[in-house]
Amino acid sequence: MILALSGFFIVATIMLCTNPNKAYEKTKHFSSPNEIIEIINHKQLGALNKDGEFVTTSDFKECLSKRKRVTYSNFNYYKIDGEILPEKNTKDSKKVILDDYKNRISRLEGYTVPGKLETLILTGKGHPTDNLYMENKEVGNIKLEDIDVNIVFIDEGEGWVIDYFWISTNGGEDVLYNQ
């Protein structure tokens, strides 16, 4: 009996220590949110894995906070063509994003609002993950979505990252993802 329990403990420990779902370890450190916006606008953010499931690319994982890398990012666009429009990035709109972020963060046990943070709204065209399946089958008409990506950037001490985003369509009326 003791031998069986010892064996179970060893197997359980090995499984926990070699968990393939552990957090992605960052290698890049961004000195400003603008560097992250460049990644979002110029790199593929998601792809299909060998099982045909949507996964976040390493380029996009580099942009995410440790909290976002550990949890499912729920970012269902593989590419975004966006810009920062001054008329959407008003003091009031940024305050709404920041208040929503602080409200959600306050519900997480042991997580405090970081000291250095910035907010912005990225407006543009989103390439939904459904299009990946169509592109792989070479279907001609790819449907893009008009989106706003409301983002909170934080400085984790080793550079800027995205800690929160919400994506909306229809001028903010339809919230698609709130993370």
Buried (B, 14 or more C-beta within 10 A) or exposed (E): EEEEEEEEEEEEEEEEEEEEEEBBEBEBEBEEBEBBBEBBBEBEBBBBEEEEEBBBBEBBBBBBBBBBBEEEBEBBBBBBBBEBEEEBBEEEBBEBBBEBBEEBBEEEEEEEEBEEBBBBBBBBEBBBBEBBEBBEEEEEEEEBBEBBBBBBBBBBEEBBBBBBBBBBBEEBEEEBBEB
